[in-house]
């Protein structure tokens, strides 16, 4: 399970979604990073990347359930496995060598 957790956290967009989901369940499936304005082309690329890469990966690991018709995600059956790791990173964000999330 540790490999799946680390793989899920390896990408910025997946981290942002998982952190948001830990705070508010459900979440929009495709989100733009807070404070970032994307042009139409960049937003379309993010949507494609989320729908064809990130959301399926998180769903396969069981961290989310993706309700495609409603375009939302909810905590999956394995979310409780990743939640303590998210909390640990959140609590120690100022000590991390990179910006969290």
N, CA and C atoms as a LAMMPS dump frame, in Angstrom:
ITEM: TIMESTEP
0
ITEM: NUMBER OF ATOMS
303
ITEM: BOX BOUNDS ff ff ff
-5.0000000000000000e+02 5.0000000000000000e+02
-5.0000000000000000e+02 5.0000000000000000e+02
-5.0000000000000000e+02 5.0000000000000000e+02
ITEM: ATOMS id mol type element x y z
1 1 1 N 0.828 -1.204 0
2 1 2 C 0 0 0
3 1 3 C 0.865 1.258 0
4 2 1 N 2.043 1.183 0.626
5 2 2 C 2.904 2.358 0.67
6 2 3 C 3.298 2.81 -0.732
7 3 1 N 3.55 1.878 -1.634
8 3 2 C 3.893 2.244 -3.005
9 3 3 C 2.752 2.994 -3.683
10 4 1 N 1.506 2.541 -3.456
11 4 2 C 0.351 3.224 -4.041
12 4 3 C 0.188 4.629 -3.468
13 5 1 N 0.434 4.772 -2.169
14 5 2 C 0.327 6.086 -1.529
15 5 3 C 1.365 7.043 -2.108
16 6 1 N 2.601 6.578 -2.202
17 6 2 C 3.662 7.44 -2.72
18 6 3 C 3.426 7.78 -4.193
19 7 1 N 2.943 6.827 -4.969
20 7 2 C 2.632 7.095 -6.377
21 7 3 C 1.513 8.127 -6.495
22 8 1 N 0.514 8.027 -5.628
23 8 2 C -0.593 8.985 -5.662
24 8 3 C -0.114 10.39 -5.336
25 9 1 N 0.849 10.506 -4.432
26 9 2 C 1.335 11.809 -3.998
27 9 3 C 2.443 12.364 -4.891
28 10 1 N 2.866 11.59 -5.876
29 10 2 C 3.982 11.993 -6.73
30 10 3 C 3.638 13.135 -7.676
31 11 1 N 2.368 13.383 -7.903
32 11 2 C 1.967 14.435 -8.834
33 11 3 C 1.232 15.549 -8.099
34 12 1 N 1.558 16.769 -8.447
35 12 2 C 0.969 17.962 -7.824
36 12 3 C -0.557 17.989 -7.919
37 13 1 N -1.105 17.637 -9.071
38 13 2 C -2.565 17.702 -9.253
39 13 3 C -3.268 16.644 -8.415
40 14 1 N -2.668 15.467 -8.306
41 14 2 C -3.26 14.427 -7.462
42 14 3 C -3.184 14.841 -5.995
43 15 1 N -2.048 15.407 -5.576
44 15 2 C -1.912 15.868 -4.183
45 15 3 C -2.975 16.905 -3.857
46 16 1 N -3.126 17.881 -4.737
47 16 2 C -4.102 18.948 -4.489
48 16 3 C -5.516 18.39 -4.352
49 17 1 N -5.871 17.456 -5.208
50 17 2 C -7.203 16.866 -5.146
51 17 3 C -7.388 16.077 -3.855
52 18 1 N -6.399 15.281 -3.475
53 18 2 C -6.504 14.476 -2.258
54 18 3 C -6.584 15.347 -1.011
55 19 1 N -5.801 16.411 -0.966
56 19 2 C -5.855 17.325 0.18
57 19 3 C -7.226 17.991 0.237
58 20 1 N -7.718 18.463 -0.892
59 20 2 C -9.046 19.095 -0.926
60 20 3 C -10.117 18.116 -0.483
61 21 1 N -9.999 16.879 -0.923
62 21 2 C -10.985 15.855 -0.579
63 21 3 C -10.939 15.534 0.911
64 22 1 N -9.753 15.599 1.504
65 22 2 C -9.647 15.33 2.942
66 22 3 C -10.356 16.399 3.761
67 23 1 N -10.472 17.595 3.193
68 23 2 C -11.117 18.699 3.901
69 23 3 C -12.604 18.804 3.602
70 24 1 N -12.986 18.492 2.351
71 24 2 C -14.388 18.606 1.931
72 24 3 C -14.7 17.471 0.965
73 25 1 N -15.631 16.646 1.344
74 25 2 C -16.048 15.502 0.54
75 25 3 C -17.501 15.707 0.158
76 26 1 N -17.865 15.794 -1.114
77 26 2 C -17.13 15.534 -2.357
78 26 3 C -16.412 16.776 -2.887
79 27 1 N -15.717 16.572 -4.015
80 27 2 C -14.987 17.636 -4.702
81 27 3 C -15.267 17.562 -6.197
82 28 1 N -15.085 18.694 -6.874
83 28 2 C -15.15 18.696 -8.337
84 28 3 C -14.009 17.826 -8.851
85 29 1 N -14.243 17.082 -9.903
86 29 2 C -13.243 16.159 -10.441
87 29 3 C -12.023 16.891 -10.99
88 30 1 N -12.238 18.014 -11.639
89 30 2 C -11.127 18.783 -12.203
90 30 3 C -11.1 20.139 -11.527
91 31 1 N -9.958 20.44 -10.9
92 31 2 C -9.808 21.699 -10.185
93 31 3 C -8.569 22.408 -10.68
94 32 1 N -8.634 23.723 -10.7
95 32 2 C -7.424 24.487 -10.997
96 32 3 C -6.758 24.816 -9.668
97 33 1 N -5.44 24.838 -9.644
98 33 2 C -4.747 25.155 -8.409
99 33 3 C -5.188 26.517 -7.872
100 34 1 N -5.286 26.609 -6.56
101 34 2 C -5.743 27.836 -5.913
102 34 3 C -4.853 29.01 -6.292
103 35 1 N -5.476 30.102 -6.707
104 35 2 C -4.745 31.306 -7.057
105 35 3 C -4.117 31.29 -8.431
106 36 1 N -4.345 30.232 -9.201
107 36 2 C -3.746 30.119 -10.531
108 36 3 C -4.833 30.31 -11.579
109 37 1 N -4.563 31.182 -12.523
110 37 2 C -5.499 31.409 -13.626
111 37 3 C -4.971 30.675 -14.848
112 38 1 N -5.801 29.846 -15.446
113 38 2 C -5.399 29.096 -16.629
114 38 3 C -6.147 29.608 -17.847
115 39 1 N -5.449 29.637 -18.97
116 39 2 C -6.105 29.959 -20.229
117 39 3 C -6.932 28.767 -20.675
118 40 1 N -7.762 28.964 -21.68
119 40 2 C -8.641 27.898 -22.17
120 40 3 C -7.856 26.65 -22.572
121 41 1 N -6.744 26.839 -23.271
122 41 2 C -5.951 25.709 -23.736
123 41 3 C -5.321 24.961 -22.554
124 42 1 N -4.809 25.692 -21.578
125 42 2 C -4.21 25.062 -20.396
126 42 3 C -5.256 24.313 -19.583
127 43 1 N -6.444 24.9 -19.455
128 43 2 C -7.523 24.25 -18.723
129 43 3 C -7.939 22.966 -19.424
130 44 1 N -8.027 23.003 -20.746
131 44 2 C -8.389 21.815 -21.509
132 44 3 C -7.334 20.716 -21.33
133 45 1 N -6.061 21.092 -21.341
134 45 2 C -4.987 20.111 -21.127
135 45 3 C -5.084 19.493 -19.738
136 46 1 N -5.371 20.315 -18.715
137 46 2 C -5.52 19.809 -17.358
138 46 3 C -6.701 18.845 -17.275
139 47 1 N -7.811 19.196 -17.907
140 47 2 C -8.989 18.324 -17.888
141 47 3 C -8.677 16.975 -18.537
142 48 1 N -7.991 17.002 -19.658
143 48 2 C -7.628 15.758 -20.341
144 48 3 C -6.698 14.928 -19.46
145 49 1 N -5.697 15.578 -18.882
146 49 2 C -4.738 14.879 -18.021
147 49 3 C -5.433 14.271 -16.797
148 50 1 N -6.344 15.028 -16.192
149 50 2 C -7.061 14.514 -15.024
150 50 3 C -7.931 13.325 -15.403
151 51 1 N -8.682 13.457 -16.485
152 51 2 C -9.637 12.417 -16.865
153 51 3 C -8.988 11.156 -17.433
154 52 1 N -7.837 11.291 -18.047
155 52 2 C -7.211 10.132 -18.679
156 52 3 C -6.029 9.577 -17.894
157 53 1 N -5.582 10.297 -16.861
158 53 2 C -4.422 9.841 -16.117
159 53 3 C -4.681 9.849 -14.609
160 54 1 N -4.823 11.033 -14.033
161 54 2 C -4.834 11.157 -12.581
162 54 3 C -6.06 10.538 -11.908
163 55 1 N -7.242 10.844 -12.385
164 55 2 C -8.442 10.296 -11.749
165 55 3 C -8.505 8.774 -11.86
166 56 1 N -8.211 8.184 -13.036
167 56 2 C -8.205 6.721 -13.095
168 56 3 C -7.167 6.091 -12.155
169 57 1 N -6 6.699 -12.021
170 57 2 C -4.977 6.164 -11.105
171 57 3 C -5.466 6.173 -9.668
172 58 1 N -6.031 7.292 -9.248
173 58 2 C -6.525 7.394 -7.88
174 58 3 C -7.693 6.452 -7.638
175 59 1 N -8.532 6.286 -8.636
176 59 2 C -9.667 5.383 -8.506
177 59 3 C -9.195 3.93 -8.458
178 60 1 N -8.234 3.568 -9.299
179 60 2 C -7.697 2.205 -9.293
180 60 3 C -7.075 1.852 -7.944
181 61 1 N -6.456 2.841 -7.299
182 61 2 C -5.85 2.611 -5.987
183 61 3 C -6.891 2.577 -4.87
184 62 1 N -8.128 3.002 -5.191
185 62 2 C -9.2 2.998 -4.206
186 62 3 C -9.25 4.244 -3.338
187 63 1 N -8.438 5.255 -3.667
188 63 2 C -8.427 6.473 -2.865
189 63 3 C -9.625 7.372 -3.153
190 64 1 N -10.175 7.269 -4.353
191 64 2 C -11.356 8.061 -4.727
192 64 3 C -12.358 7.167 -5.431
193 65 1 N -13.584 7.636 -5.479
194 65 2 C -14.603 7.107 -6.376
195 65 3 C -14.982 8.276 -7.274
196 66 1 N -14.876 8.06 -8.563
197 66 2 C -15.103 9.114 -9.556
198 66 3 C -16.48 8.939 -10.146
199 67 1 N -17.351 9.887 -9.902
200 67 2 C -18.706 9.875 -10.446
201 67 3 C -18.688 10.734 -11.701
202 68 1 N -18.413 10.073 -12.82
203 68 2 C -18.156 10.769 -14.082
204 68 3 C -19.334 11.621 -14.541
205 69 1 N -20.537 11.1 -14.434
206 69 2 C -21.699 11.849 -14.928
207 69 3 C -21.897 13.158 -14.166
208 70 1 N -21.613 13.144 -12.868
209 70 2 C -21.757 14.352 -12.059
210 70 3 C -20.464 15.168 -12.034
211 71 1 N -19.374 14.599 -12.551
212 71 2 C -18.054 15.237 -12.588
213 71 3 C -17.563 15.586 -11.192
214 72 1 N -17.75 14.623 -10.251
215 72 2 C -17.265 14.81 -8.888
216 72 3 C -16.519 13.557 -8.438
217 73 1 N -15.72 13.74 -7.409
218 73 2 C -15.058 12.618 -6.762
219 73 3 C -15.414 12.634 -5.287
220 74 1 N -15.461 11.442 -4.711
221 74 2 C -15.687 11.278 -3.28
222 74 3 C -14.597 10.366 -2.747
223 75 1 N -14.451 10.361 -1.441
224 75 2 C -13.468 9.473 -0.825
225 75 3 C -13.782 8.03 -1.178
226 76 1 N -12.742 7.301 -1.563
227 76 2 C -12.889 5.904 -1.908
228 76 3 C -12.669 5.001 -0.7
229 77 1 N -12.824 3.695 -0.895
230 77 2 C -12.716 2.746 0.206
231 77 3 C -11.32 2.68 0.836
232 78 1 N -10.292 3.116 0.125
233 78 2 C -8.925 3.093 0.654
234 78 3 C -8.434 4.478 1.087
235 79 1 N -9.328 5.466 1.1
236 79 2 C -8.908 6.824 1.457
237 79 3 C -8.329 6.871 2.865
238 80 1 N -8.865 6.056 3.753
239 80 2 C -8.365 6.043 5.134
240 80 3 C -6.9 5.615 5.205
241 81 1 N -6.397 4.947 4.17
242 81 2 C -4.995 4.549 4.13
243 81 3 C -4.075 5.731 3.814
244 82 1 N -4.546 6.662 3.004
245 82 2 C -3.712 7.794 2.604
246 82 3 C -3.935 9.022 3.496
247 83 1 N -5.05 9.085 4.162
248 83 2 C -5.375 10.266 4.964
249 83 3 C -4.334 10.585 6.041
250 84 1 N -3.808 9.614 6.796
251 84 2 C -2.781 9.956 7.793
252 84 3 C -1.513 10.543 7.163
253 85 1 N -1.182 10.106 5.978
254 85 2 C -0.006 10.631 5.284
255 85 3 C -0.268 12.071 4.86
256 86 1 N -1.463 12.343 4.349
257 86 2 C -1.83 13.712 3.989
258 86 3 C -1.752 14.63 5.212
259 87 1 N -2.279 14.144 6.339
260 87 2 C -2.254 14.936 7.572
261 87 3 C -0.823 15.195 8.032
262 88 1 N 0.033 14.175 7.939
263 88 2 C 1.423 14.329 8.351
264 88 3 C 2.127 15.394 7.511
265 89 1 N 1.925 15.34 6.192
266 89 2 C 2.53 16.343 5.321
267 89 3 C 1.965 17.727 5.612
268 90 1 N 0.669 17.805 5.826
269 90 2 C 0.02 19.096 6.102
270 90 3 C 0.569 19.708 7.396
271 91 1 N 0.706 18.895 8.434
272 91 2 C 1.195 19.369 9.723
273 91 3 C 2.663 19.805 9.665
274 92 1 N 3.42 19.237 8.739
275 92 2 C 4.854 19.514 8.644
276 92 3 C 5.223 20.245 7.358
277 93 1 N 4.27 20.936 6.77
278 93 2 C 4.469 21.582 5.471
279 93 3 C 5.632 22.569 5.484
280 94 1 N 5.822 23.272 6.592
281 94 2 C 6.899 24.264 6.64
282 94 3 C 8.295 23.64 6.706
283 95 1 N 8.37 22.348 6.971
284 95 2 C 9.652 21.656 7.04
285 95 3 C 9.984 20.882 5.767
286 96 1 N 9.049 20.819 4.837
287 96 2 C 9.264 20.069 3.607
288 96 3 C 10.152 20.851 2.647
289 97 1 N 10.955 20.137 1.842
290 97 2 C 11.829 20.831 0.904
291 97 3 C 11.095 21.397 -0.323
292 98 1 N 9.811 21.079 -0.438
293 98 2 C 8.985 21.581 -1.544
294 98 3 C 7.7 22.151 -0.979
295 99 1 N 6.998 22.927 -1.793
296 99 2 C 5.726 23.5 -1.372
297 99 3 C 4.668 22.41 -1.282
298 100 1 N 3.88 22.425 -0.232
299 100 2 C 2.812 21.44 -0.033
300 100 3 C 1.494 22.153 -0.054
301 101 1 N 0.464 21.666 -0.672
302 101 2 C 0.434 20.481 -1.532
303 101 3 C 0.962 20.771 -2.868
